[in-house]
Amino acid sequence: MKKADPWGYAENSDDLLIRFNKGLNQLRKENSIDSRILVVTHGTLIETIILEYSSSVIRLEDTFPDNGSITKTRLTNNNFKIIDYNIIPQ
């Protein structure tokens, strides 16, 4: 997509992960340890995060989250971990 963008606005996955990690660092700076933080984002970013950070094997066709689903993560001073993925509220 980035190569096809004549205006240079599109990101590739490396660009997106750099921007995402800057956001994680900002969350670390602005919040105390053990804070609960709600981040709302779109499915493409969640899919990218799952592909990059998930420690379990998730089939590629299962990486895009269902609409309205919840992904739980844990952010520490030096780690980012997926706790649960694609939870559908009851």
ROLODREN-66151 format. One record per residue: x, y, z of N, C-alpha, C in turn; residue in three letters; chain. Coordinates in Angstrom, 1 decimal. Example, Ala and Ser with C-alpha at 12.3 -4.5 7.8 and 13.67 -1.06 7.14 Angstrom:
2
{rec {13.2 -5.7 7.8} {12.3 -4.5 7.8} {13.2 -3.3 7.8} "ALA" "A"}
{rec {12.8 -2.2 7.1} {13.7 -1.1 7.1} {12.9 0.0 7.9} "SER" "A"}
//
This chain:
90
{rec {0.8 -1.2 0.0} {0.0 0.0 0.0} {0.9 1.3 0.0} "MET" "A"}
{rec {1.9 1.2 0.8} {2.8 2.4 0.8} {3.4 2.8 -0.5} "LYS" "A"}
{rec {3.8 1.7 -1.2} {4.5 2.0 -2.6} {3.5 2.5 -3.6} "LYS" "A"}
{rec {2.2 2.2 -3.4} {1.2 2.6 -4.3} {0.6 4.0 -4.0} "ALA" "A"}
{rec {1.0 4.6 -2.9} {0.4 5.8 -2.4} {1.2 7.0 -3.1} "ASP" "A"}
{rec {0.6 7.7 -4.0} {1.4 8.8 -4.7} {1.6 10.0 -3.8} "PRO" "A"}
{rec {0.9 10.1 -2.7} {1.1 11.3 -1.8} {2.0 11.0 -0.7} "TRP" "A"}
{rec {2.3 9.8 -0.5} {3.3 9.4 0.6} {2.7 9.4 2.0} "GLY" "A"}
{rec {1.4 9.2 2.1} {0.7 9.2 3.4} {0.6 7.8 4.0} "TYR" "A"}
{rec {0.6 6.8 3.2} {0.4 5.4 3.7} {1.6 4.9 4.5} "ALA" "A"}
{rec {1.4 4.0 5.4} {2.4 3.3 6.2} {2.5 1.9 5.8} "GLU" "A"}
{rec {3.7 1.3 5.9} {3.9 -0.1 5.9} {3.9 -0.6 7.3} "ASN" "A"}
{rec {4.0 -1.9 7.5} {3.9 -2.5 8.9} {5.0 -2.0 9.8} "SER" "A"}
{rec {6.2 -1.8 9.2} {7.3 -1.3 10.0} {7.0 0.1 10.5} "ASP" "A"}
{rec {6.5 1.0 9.7} {6.2 2.3 10.1} {5.1 2.3 11.2} "ASP" "A"}
{rec {4.1 1.4 11.0} {3.0 1.3 11.9} {3.5 0.9 13.3} "LEU" "A"}
{rec {4.4 -0.1 13.3} {4.9 -0.6 14.6} {5.8 0.4 15.3} "LEU" "A"}
{rec {6.5 1.2 14.5} {7.3 2.3 15.1} {6.4 3.3 15.8} "ILE" "A"}
{rec {5.3 3.7 15.1} {4.4 4.6 15.7} {3.7 4.0 16.9} "ARG" "A"}
{rec {3.3 2.7 16.8} {2.7 2.1 17.9} {3.6 2.0 19.2} "PHE" "A"}
{rec {4.8 1.7 19.0} {5.8 1.7 20.1} {6.0 3.0 20.7} "ASN" "A"}
{rec {6.0 4.1 19.9} {6.0 5.4 20.5} {4.8 5.7 21.4} "LYS" "A"}
{rec {3.7 5.2 21.0} {2.5 5.3 21.8} {2.6 4.5 23.1} "GLY" "A"}
{rec {3.2 3.3 23.0} {3.4 2.6 24.3} {4.3 3.3 25.2} "LEU" "A"}
{rec {5.4 3.9 24.7} {6.3 4.7 25.5} {5.6 5.9 26.1} "ASN" "A"}
{rec {4.7 6.5 25.4} {3.9 7.6 26.0} {3.0 7.2 27.1} "GLN" "A"}
{rec {2.4 6.0 26.9} {1.6 5.4 28.0} {2.4 5.2 29.2} "LEU" "A"}
{rec {3.6 4.6 29.0} {4.5 4.4 30.2} {4.8 5.6 30.9} "ARG" "A"}
{rec {5.1 6.7 30.2} {5.5 8.0 30.8} {4.3 8.6 31.6} "LYS" "A"}
{rec {3.1 8.5 31.0} {2.0 9.3 31.5} {1.1 8.5 32.6} "GLU" "A"}
{rec {1.4 7.2 32.8} {0.6 6.5 33.8} {1.5 5.8 34.8} "ASN" "A"}
{rec {0.9 5.6 36.0} {1.7 4.9 37.0} {1.6 3.4 36.8} "SER" "A"}
{rec {2.5 2.6 37.4} {2.5 1.2 37.4} {1.2 0.6 37.9} "ILE" "A"}
{rec {0.7 -0.4 37.2} {-0.6 -1.1 37.6} {-1.8 -0.2 37.3} "ASP" "A"}
{rec {-1.7 0.8 36.4} {-2.9 1.6 36.0} {-3.7 0.7 35.0} "SER" "A"}
{rec {-5.0 0.9 35.0} {-5.8 0.3 34.0} {-6.1 1.4 32.9} "ARG" "A"}
{rec {-5.8 1.1 31.7} {-5.9 2.0 30.6} {-6.8 1.4 29.5} "ILE" "A"}
{rec {-7.7 2.2 29.0} {-8.5 1.8 27.9} {-8.0 2.5 26.6} "LEU" "A"}
{rec {-7.7 1.6 25.6} {-7.2 2.2 24.3} {-8.2 1.6 23.3} "VAL" "A"}
{rec {-8.8 2.5 22.5} {-9.7 2.1 21.4} {-9.1 2.4 20.1} "VAL" "A"}
{rec {-9.1 1.3 19.2} {-8.4 1.5 17.9} {-9.1 0.6 16.9} "THR" "A"}
{rec {-8.7 0.6 15.7} {-9.3 -0.1 14.6} {-8.7 -1.5 14.5} "HIS" "A"}
{rec {-9.4 -2.4 13.8} {-9.0 -3.8 13.6} {-7.7 -4.0 13.0} "GLY" "A"}
{rec {-7.3 -3.1 12.0} {-6.0 -3.3 11.3} {-4.8 -3.2 12.3} "THR" "A"}
{rec {-4.9 -2.2 13.2} {-3.8 -2.0 14.1} {-3.8 -3.2 15.1} "LEU" "A"}
{rec {-5.0 -3.7 15.6} {-5.0 -4.8 16.5} {-4.4 -6.1 15.8} "ILE" "A"}
{rec {-4.8 -6.3 14.5} {-4.2 -7.4 13.8} {-2.7 -7.3 13.7} "GLU" "A"}
{rec {-2.2 -6.1 13.4} {-0.7 -6.0 13.3} {-0.1 -6.2 14.7} "THR" "A"}
{rec {-0.7 -5.8 15.8} {-0.2 -6.0 17.1} {-0.2 -7.5 17.4} "ILE" "A"}
{rec {-1.2 -8.2 17.1} {-1.3 -9.7 17.3} {-0.2 -10.4 16.5} "ILE" "A"}
{rec {0.0 -10.0 15.3} {1.0 -10.7 14.5} {2.4 -10.4 15.0} "LEU" "A"}
{rec {2.6 -9.3 15.6} {4.0 -8.9 16.1} {4.2 -9.4 17.5} "GLU" "A"}
{rec {3.2 -9.3 18.4} {3.5 -9.6 19.8} {2.9 -10.8 20.4} "TYR" "A"}
{rec {2.1 -11.6 19.7} {1.5 -12.7 20.3} {2.5 -13.8 20.4} "SER" "A"}
{rec {2.5 -14.4 21.6} {3.4 -15.5 21.9} {2.8 -16.9 21.5} "SER" "A"}
{rec {1.5 -16.9 21.2} {0.9 -18.2 20.7} {0.8 -18.1 19.2} "SER" "A"}
{rec {0.6 -19.3 18.7} {0.4 -19.4 17.2} {-1.1 -19.1 16.9} "VAL" "A"}
{rec {-1.3 -18.1 16.1} {-2.6 -17.7 15.7} {-2.6 -17.8 14.2} "ILE" "A"}
{rec {-3.6 -18.6 13.6} {-3.7 -18.7 12.2} {-3.9 -17.3 11.6} "ARG" "A"}
{rec {-3.3 -17.0 10.4} {-3.4 -15.7 9.8} {-4.9 -15.3 9.6} "LEU" "A"}
{rec {-5.7 -16.2 9.2} {-7.1 -15.9 9.0} {-7.9 -15.6 10.3} "GLU" "A"}
{rec {-7.3 -15.8 11.4} {-7.9 -15.6 12.7} {-7.4 -14.3 13.4} "ASP" "A"}
{rec {-6.5 -13.6 12.7} {-5.8 -12.4 13.4} {-6.7 -11.2 13.4} "THR" "A"}
{rec {-7.6 -11.0 12.4} {-8.4 -9.8 12.4} {-9.5 -10.0 13.4} "PHE" "A"}
{rec {-9.7 -9.0 14.3} {-10.6 -9.2 15.4} {-12.1 -9.0 15.0} "PRO" "A"}
{rec {-13.0 -9.6 15.7} {-14.4 -9.4 15.4} {-14.8 -8.0 15.9} "ASP" "A"}
{rec {-15.8 -7.4 15.2} {-16.3 -6.1 15.5} {-16.7 -6.0 17.0} "ASN" "A"}
{rec {-16.2 -5.0 17.7} {-16.6 -4.8 19.1} {-15.9 -5.8 20.1} "GLY" "A"}
{rec {-14.9 -6.5 19.7} {-14.3 -7.5 20.6} {-13.2 -6.7 21.4} "SER" "A"}
{rec {-12.8 -7.4 22.5} {-11.8 -6.8 23.4} {-10.5 -7.6 23.4} "ILE" "A"}
{rec {-9.4 -6.9 23.4} {-8.1 -7.5 23.5} {-7.5 -7.0 24.8} "THR" "A"}
{rec {-7.0 -7.9 25.6} {-6.4 -7.5 26.9} {-4.9 -7.7 26.7} "LYS" "A"}
{rec {-4.2 -6.7 27.2} {-2.7 -6.7 27.1} {-2.1 -6.3 28.5} "THR" "A"}
{rec {-0.8 -6.5 28.6} {-0.1 -6.1 29.8} {1.1 -5.3 29.4} "ARG" "A"}
{rec {1.2 -4.1 29.8} {2.3 -3.2 29.5} {3.1 -2.9 30.7} "LEU" "A"}
{rec {4.4 -3.3 30.7} {5.3 -3.0 31.8} {6.4 -2.0 31.3} "THR" "A"}
{rec {7.4 -1.7 32.2} {8.4 -0.8 31.8} {9.3 -1.4 30.6} "ASN" "A"}
{rec {9.3 -2.7 30.4} {10.2 -3.2 29.4} {9.5 -4.3 28.6} "ASN" "A"}
{rec {8.2 -4.4 28.7} {7.5 -5.6 28.0} {6.1 -5.2 27.6} "ASN" "A"}
{rec {5.6 -5.8 26.5} {4.2 -5.7 26.1} {3.8 -7.1 25.7} "PHE" "A"}
{rec {2.7 -7.5 26.4} {2.2 -8.9 26.2} {0.7 -8.9 25.9} "LYS" "A"}
{rec {0.4 -9.8 25.0} {-1.1 -10.1 24.8} {-1.5 -11.1 25.8} "ILE" "A"}
{rec {-2.6 -10.7 26.6} {-3.1 -11.6 27.6} {-4.3 -12.4 27.0} "ILE" "A"}
{rec {-5.2 -11.7 26.3} {-6.4 -12.4 25.8} {-6.8 -11.6 24.5} "ASP" "A"}
{rec {-7.4 -12.3 23.6} {-7.6 -11.7 22.3} {-9.0 -12.1 21.8} "TYR" "A"}
{rec {-9.7 -11.1 21.1} {-10.9 -11.3 20.4} {-12.0 -11.8 21.4} "ASN" "A"}
{rec {-12.1 -11.2 22.6} {-13.1 -11.5 23.5} {-14.4 -10.8 23.1} "ILE" "A"}
{rec {-15.5 -11.6 23.1} {-16.8 -11.0 22.7} {-17.6 -10.7 23.9} "ILE" "A"}
{rec {-17.9 -9.5 24.2} {-18.7 -9.2 25.4} {-20.1 -9.9 25.4} "PRO" "A"}
{rec {-20.6 -10.4 26.5} {-21.9 -11.0 26.5} {-23.0 -10.1 26.9} "GLN" "A"}
//
